[in-house]
Amino acid sequence: MSSSAEVGFGQSGAVVRVYIANMPPMAEYAGLRQVKPLQKGEIDLINSACGNGWRKVFNVYSKLLFALDAKQFGFTRYAGSWQQYRDQYLLQAGSNTALLFSMPELKAGTKDIHIIAGRTHARALLDNGLTAQLNWLNQEFALDKYQRVLVCPYFDYRQLNNEKLTFLAQLIKTLDE
């Protein structure tokens, strides 16, 4: 078991970390206390058990990875489409991705990207001690460039549509400029 307090799916210590408020309501995850790499096909099991909302989270996450600058991030090298990436790599061991249900662990001097999905979740994290200094760019997006924390709409097509996904990818690119 990892000494980290991070709880979620994917690779512990991932470069791209997305934070959402709730984990899938499945017995398999009720006792989760660490970062668990998903196995091939596990995303489909979650989608089947928990419905369309989770399908949207995984789809939007994969679409975001494919919208990122290919020179900055190499996710597009692993699969021919965001759908293939989702099914074959997303949140699995070695993917360098994580979907976390815990408080962000911010460490200075890293290249980690911390994406908080949803303004309400961001405010709850701040109320619970998150030390990010968020600069709100508009009603939906905020940035702490120094600690590499971004807030965006929840990972749902209606809230984080393609135009907003592109904007988020551009914000992430500016972190290294």
Salt bridges, closest charged atoms under 4 A:
GLU6 OE2 - ARG17 NH1 2.80
GLU42 OE2 - LYS36 NZ 2.94
ASP69 OD2 - LYS173 NZ 3.08
ASP87 OD1 - ARG86 NE 2.79
GLU105 OE1 - LYS107 NZ 3.78
ASP112 OD2 - ARG17 NH2 3.20
GLU140 OE2 - LYS164 NZ 2.79
ASP156 OD2 - LYS56 NZ 3.60
ASP156 OD2 - ARG158 NH2 3.08
ASP176 OD1 - LYS111 NZ 3.20
ASP176 OD1 - ARG148 NH1 2.90
